[in-house]
Amino acid sequence: MPIRLIISYFLMGTGSAFAVVTVLGLLRFPDVYTRIHAGAVVLTISAVLVTMGTAIYVWNFFLSAKIVLIGIFFLFSNPMATHAIARASYKRQIALPKEYEIDAYSDYLGRDD
């Protein structure tokens, strides 16, 4: 088996393991904000690893370049989308935990208490 196939299988397997960790984080974390954090950070790493492994597996320049561009798109779009979701849910007070005593972000957003 060529070394590039071993590397690609390793990257895709590692990305799949990170995806499983993302699912566990989404199921186990208590509130919407920590769940969004699990979805943003770990799923972004997972998507980039899987696309890198796929690009190495294909081993065609133009097709690999397209796959790498998809990975770069994941790298930029997923954190921005989860930030927008977190900000909108905070602004609308969706699932705001009661144990937060200091909320410095509400003055910045102008949210009414």
N, C-alpha and C positions, 0 to 999 in steps of 0.2 A: 504494500500500500504506500503510495507516495506521501511525502511529508506534508504537502499542502492539504491533502484530504484529512490527515490527522489534526492539523491545525484548525481546519474549517469545522470538523466535527467537535473539537474542543470548544471553539468559540460559540457554536450553535447550542451545544449542551450547557455551557455556562450561562448563556442568555436564557435558555429555558429554565434553568434552576433559579435565576433571578426573577423570572416571571412567576414561578411558584411562590417565591418569597413575597412578591407583590400581592398575590391573591391571599396569602396568609395575613399580611398586614392589613389588607382591606377588610378581612373578616374579623380580625382580633382587636384592632385599635378602637378606642372608645368613642371618639367624636369625629365629625366630618373633616376637621382641619388636619388631624394626624393621618387620617385615611388618604386625604389628598396628597399629603407629603409622601406617603408610601407609593402612591400611584405615580407621582411626578418623578421622584428620584430613581427609584428602583426600576420602574418600567421603562424609563428613558435609557438606562444602562442596558437593560435587557434587549430593547429594540436595536440599539446600536451594535451590541455584540452579535445578535442574530444576523443583522445585515452585513456586518464585516465577515462573518463566517460564510454567508451565502455568496458574497463577492469573491472570496477566495475559492470557494467550491466551484463556481461557474468558470472562472479563469479565462474569460473572454474580456478584452479590454473595454469595449463599448458597453457591454452588458454590466460588467463590474463597476464601471464608472456611474451608470444609472443607479445601481443598487447603493453605491456609496453616497450618491446625492440624496437618495431616499433616507439613508441613515442620518445625514446631516440635517435633513428636514425634520426628522424625529427629534434630533438633538436640540433644535431651536423651538419647534412648535409645541411640544408637549409641556415644557415648563411654563411657557407663556399662557397656554390654555388653562393649565391648572391654577396659575396665579389669578387669572381672570375669574375662574369659578370660585376660588377662595375669597377673593375680594367681594364678589357679588353676594356670596352667602353670608359674609360678615356684615355687609352693609344692610342686608335684609334681616339680620339677626336669626339666621337659620341655624338651629342646633347650637346656640351659644351656651357653653358650659357655665354653670352657676359658680364654680369655684374660682373664677377669675376675679381677683380683687382690684388689680391695677390694669387699666385699659387705656394706654397712652395713644393707641391708634384711633380711638373714637374722636378725639379732638382734631386729628388730621383730616378725617373723612367728613366731619361735621354731622355725624350721626346723632340723632336725638335719642336720649335715654328714656 
